[in-house]
Amino acid sequence: MIAEDSTLLREGLVRLLVEEGHEVVAAVGDGAALLAAMEERQPDVVVLDIRMPPSHTDEGLRAALEVRERWPEVGVLVLSQHIERHYTARLLASGAQRTGYLLKDRVAQVEEFLDALERVRAGGTALDPEVVRQLMLRSAHGDPLARLTPRERGVLEALAQGHTNTAIAGKLHISVSAVEKHLNAVFDKLDLSRTTGYNRRVLAVLRYLES
């Protein structure tokens, strides 16, 4: 299901997804229409713009949060024209599973967009690499993130993008055991080593988003 007020981008997304073998059950222009469509039919994933009518501020985000609350089994992939640090944190704070946040420019990178869509559909997280990079730069002098080594920051950055340990190993050209070692160091430095009852991977991402 797609919610995007730009007719050109909305129809482009529909055409792309259909050509790639996906079924688009609805394509609407605002958050209210999205929620109405959700009442009739629940898709595997919702793709929506973060800013939509009438005010073009956070209507898309609020719709995304309502979808997360009412239909937690549905993946949410949010598109944004610019990096919205506060909105990213709010979205992930509602639960990082089945959640994605991409810049609209990423849609032009078809393989990356489809990979993010699949990760969200499968229950994972997909954050735009540029969003993660900017957030990491802004937090570079914060505590405790400043205690991370360059390699540990690289592993955390890949983790924030939603990659598994195996995928991180391939991305950084290191072994899976090395990834696990670096992640454990990250958890220790972020005071998450003894955390139980919640996914430490998610908490690590939220910790730096909040820094």
C-alpha positions in Angstrom: 0.0 0.0 0.0 1.4 3.4 -1.0 0.6 6.9 0.5 2.3 9.7 -1.4 0.8 13.1 -2.3 3.0 13.5 -5.4 1.1 11.9 -8.2 4.2 11.4 -10.3 6.1 9.6 -7.6 3.1 7.7 -6.4 2.4 6.3 -9.9 6.1 5.7 -10.4 6.2 3.6 -7.3 3.1 1.6 -8.3 4.6 0.9 -11.7 8.0 -0.1 -10.2 6.5 -2.4 -7.7 4.1 -4.1 -10.1 6.9 -4.6 -12.6 9.0 -6.3 -9.8 6.1 -8.7 -9.1 4.5 -7.0 -6.1 0.8 -6.4 -5.7 -0.2 -2.8 -4.8 -3.5 -3.0 -3.0 -4.0 0.8 -2.7 -2.2 4.0 -3.7 -3.5 7.1 -2.0 -2.5 10.8 -1.5 -2.7 11.4 2.2 -2.6 9.8 5.6 -6.3 9.8 6.2 -7.0 7.9 3.0 -4.2 5.5 3.9 -5.8 4.6 7.3 -9.2 4.3 5.6 -7.7 1.8 3.1 -6.1 -0.1 5.9 -9.5 -0.6 7.5 -10.5 -2.6 4.3 -7.3 -4.4 3.5 -4.0 -5.0 5.3 -0.9 -5.2 3.2 2.5 -6.7 4.1 4.1 -3.3 3.9 3.0 0.3 3.8 5.3 2.8 1.9 4.4 6.4 2.8 5.7 10.0 2.6 6.6 11.6 6.0 5.1 14.9 4.9 1.6 14.9 3.4 -1.5 17.1 3.2 -3.1 19.1 4.6 -0.2 20.8 6.5 2.8 18.9 4.9 4.5 18.6 8.3 4.2 15.2 10.1 0.9 13.8 8.8 2.8 10.8 7.3 4.7 10.1 10.5 1.5 10.2 12.5 -0.2 7.8 10.1 2.9 5.5 10.3 2.7 5.5 14.1 -1.0 4.7 14.0 -0.4 1.8 11.6 2.3 0.5 13.9 -0.1 0.7 16.8 -3.2 -0.8 15.2 -1.6 -3.2 12.7 1.8 -4.2 14.3 2.3 -7.0 11.8 2.4 -4.6 8.9 5.8 -3.2 7.8 6.2 0.5 7.5 8.7 2.1 5.1 8.8 5.9 5.4 10.1 8.1 2.6 11.5 11.6 3.2 12.9 14.4 1.1 15.4 15.4 3.7 16.9 13.8 6.8 14.5 14.2 9.7 16.5 13.2 12.8 13.6 13.8 15.2 11.1 11.9 13.1 13.5 9.0 12.6 13.9 8.6 16.4 10.2 8.8 17.0 9.5 6.2 14.4 12.1 3.8 15.7 11.1 4.4 19.3 7.7 2.9 18.4 9.5 -0.3 17.6 12.3 -1.0 15.2 11.0 -4.3 13.8 9.3 -4.0 10.4 10.5 -0.4 10.1 12.3 1.5 7.4 13.3 5.1 6.7 14.7 6.1 3.3 15.4 9.3 1.6 13.4 9.7 -1.6 16.5 9.8 -3.7 17.1 6.1 -2.7 14.0 5.1 -4.7 16.0 5.8 -7.8 18.5 3.2 -6.7 16.0 0.4 -7.5 17.9 -2.5 -6.0 18.6 -0.7 -2.8 14.9 0.4 -2.5 13.7 -3.1 -3.1 16.2 -4.6 -0.7 15.0 -2.2 2.0 11.4 -3.1 1.2 12.1 -6.8 1.5 13.9 -6.3 4.8 11.0 -4.4 6.3 8.5 -7.0 5.0 10.6 -9.8 6.6 10.5 -8.1 10.0 13.8 -6.2 9.9 14.9 -2.6 9.9 16.1 -0.5 7.0 17.6 2.9 7.5 19.0 5.0 4.7 22.8 4.9 4.7 23.0 8.7 4.4 20.6 9.2 7.3 22.8 6.9 9.4 26.0 8.6 8.3 24.7 12.1 9.2 23.4 10.9 12.6 26.8 9.3 13.3 28.6 12.5 12.4 26.4 14.6 14.5 26.9 12.3 17.5 30.7 11.9 16.9 31.6 14.1 19.9 28.9 12.7 22.2 29.3 10.4 25.1 29.3 7.4 25.1 29.5 7.2 21.3 32.9 9.0 21.4 34.4 6.0 23.1 33.7 3.8 20.1 36.6 2.9 17.8 36.2 3.6 14.0 35.6 -0.1 13.4 33.0 -0.3 16.2 31.3 2.8 14.7 31.3 1.2 11.3 29.6 -1.9 12.7 27.0 0.2 14.6 26.3 2.1 11.4 25.7 -1.1 9.4 23.6 -2.4 12.3 21.5 0.8 12.2 20.9 0.2 8.5 19.2 -3.1 9.4 21.9 -5.5 8.3 22.4 -8.9 9.9 25.8 -10.0 11.4 26.5 -12.0 8.2 25.6 -9.0 6.0 27.8 -6.7 8.1 30.7 -9.1 7.8 30.4 -9.0 4.0 29.9 -5.3 3.9 33.0 -4.6 6.0 35.1 -7.5 4.8 35.6 -9.0 8.2 34.5 -12.3 9.8 31.2 -12.9 11.5 33.1 -13.6 14.7 34.8 -10.2 14.4 31.4 -8.6 14.0 30.1 -10.3 17.1 33.2 -9.1 19.0 32.8 -5.5 17.9 29.0 -5.6 18.7 29.8 -6.9 22.2 32.2 -4.0 22.6 29.6 -1.5 21.4 27.0 -3.0 23.9 29.5 -2.6 26.7 30.4 1.0 25.9 26.8 1.9 25.5 26.0 0.3 28.9 23.8 -2.4 27.3 25.9 -5.5 28.2 23.6 -6.5 31.0 20.3 -5.5 29.3 17.7 -8.2 29.2 14.1 -8.4 28.0 14.6 -6.3 24.9 16.6 -6.4 21.8 20.0 -4.9 22.5 20.6 -4.2 18.8 17.5 -2.0 18.7 18.6 -0.2 21.9 22.0 0.4 20.5 20.6 2.2 17.5 18.2 4.2 19.7 21.0 5.2 22.0 22.9 7.0 19.3 19.8 8.5 17.8 19.0 10.0 21.1 22.6 11.3 21.7 
